[in-house]
Amino acid sequence: MNNSQNVPSRSDTVNGARYRSANAQVLLNPDGKPVAFRRVRVLKPGTFAGASRLQLVTPRKTASISRTCFDAYKSECHPLN
């Protein structure tokens, strides 16, 4: 922790690794808590085919959500800065 405010960075917190993915966008939900939106590639066993899933990552859970829910929830969130 080398910041002037003595506040741990996201990578230093318990769930910090959940928000560090390069393909994740971290925003603040309406309650002021961090949420990450990300697209993940899911491979199907026995094939080379894969599917793309949208995930919502909160401090308590990671959930796969539909495109409609993804867009609706993301529109309610605010940037970190």
C-alpha positions as CSV (number, residue, x, y, z in Angstrom):
1,M,0.0,0.0,0.0
2,N,1.9,3.0,-1.2
3,N,-0.9,5.6,-1.5
4,S,-1.1,8.8,0.5
5,Q,-4.5,8.2,1.9
6,N,-3.6,4.9,3.7
7,V,-6.6,3.2,1.9
8,P,-5.9,-0.3,0.5
9,S,-6.0,-0.5,-3.3
10,R,-8.5,-2.9,-4.9
11,S,-5.7,-5.4,-5.4
12,D,-4.9,-5.5,-1.7
13,T,-8.4,-6.3,-0.6
14,V,-9.8,-9.7,0.0
15,N,-11.8,-9.7,-3.2
16,G,-9.3,-7.6,-5.2
17,A,-8.5,-10.4,-7.6
18,R,-12.1,-10.5,-8.7
19,Y,-11.8,-6.9,-10.1
20,R,-8.4,-7.1,-11.7
21,S,-9.3,-8.8,-14.9
22,A,-8.3,-6.9,-18.0
23,N,-11.7,-7.5,-19.6
24,A,-13.7,-6.3,-16.6
25,Q,-15.1,-2.8,-16.2
26,V,-15.5,-1.7,-12.6
27,L,-18.3,0.7,-11.7
28,L,-20.2,1.7,-8.6
29,N,-23.7,0.5,-8.2
30,P,-26.5,2.8,-6.9
31,D,-25.6,1.8,-3.3
32,G,-22.0,3.0,-3.9
33,K,-20.5,-0.5,-3.9
34,P,-18.1,-1.8,-6.6
35,V,-19.3,-4.1,-9.3
36,A,-17.4,-5.4,-12.2
37,F,-18.9,-6.3,-15.6
38,R,-17.0,-8.7,-17.7
39,R,-17.3,-11.1,-20.7
40,V,-15.9,-14.6,-20.2
41,R,-15.3,-17.4,-22.7
42,V,-16.8,-20.7,-21.7
43,L,-15.5,-23.9,-23.5
44,K,-17.8,-26.8,-23.9
45,P,-16.2,-30.2,-22.9
46,G,-15.3,-32.4,-25.8
47,T,-15.5,-29.7,-28.4
48,F,-13.6,-26.7,-29.6
49,A,-16.7,-24.6,-29.6
50,G,-17.1,-22.0,-26.9
51,A,-19.7,-19.6,-25.8
52,S,-19.4,-16.0,-24.5
53,R,-21.0,-15.3,-21.1
54,L,-21.6,-12.0,-19.4
55,Q,-20.9,-11.8,-15.7
56,L,-21.7,-9.4,-13.0
57,V,-19.1,-9.6,-10.1
58,T,-20.1,-8.1,-6.7
59,P,-18.2,-8.4,-3.4
60,R,-20.5,-11.3,-2.5
61,K,-20.9,-13.3,-5.7
62,T,-20.3,-13.8,-9.4
63,A,-23.3,-14.3,-11.6
64,S,-23.9,-15.0,-15.3
65,I,-26.6,-12.7,-16.6
66,S,-28.4,-12.1,-19.8
67,R,-27.5,-9.2,-22.2
68,T,-30.7,-7.4,-21.3
69,C,-30.0,-7.6,-17.5
70,F,-26.4,-6.7,-18.2
71,D,-27.2,-3.5,-20.1
72,A,-30.0,-2.5,-17.7
73,Y,-27.9,-3.0,-14.5
74,K,-24.9,-1.3,-16.1
75,S,-26.9,1.8,-17.0
76,E,-27.8,2.3,-13.3
77,C,-24.1,2.3,-12.2
78,H,-21.7,5.2,-12.0
79,P,-18.0,5.5,-12.9
80,L,-15.5,5.2,-10.1
81,N,-14.0,8.7,-10.6
